[in-house]
C-alpha cells in the first residue's frame, strides 16, 4: 500500500465516530522504514474553531483498522 492510497481514506475516531481529517504527511523511521505516525490536517469546517487549525499526529499504534474507505483510530481529541 502506498501513502497516496492512505491519503484518500477518511480518518475516523472509534471513541465518537467523528471524521478527524485528512492525511497530509507521515513520519518514517529512517533505519527500519516503518511508519511511526500519520500527520492529519483537521477538517476545514466553518464551525470548527476548537483545534485552531493545528495538525494532529496519530501514532501508528493507535490505528485499529484500515478499511477500503476509512482508517479507524483509537484516540480521543
Secondary structure, DSSP 8 states (H G I E B T S, - for coil): --HHHHHTSEEEETTT--EEEEEEEEEE-TTT--EEEEEEEE---TT--TTTT--EEEEGGGEEEE-SSEEEE----
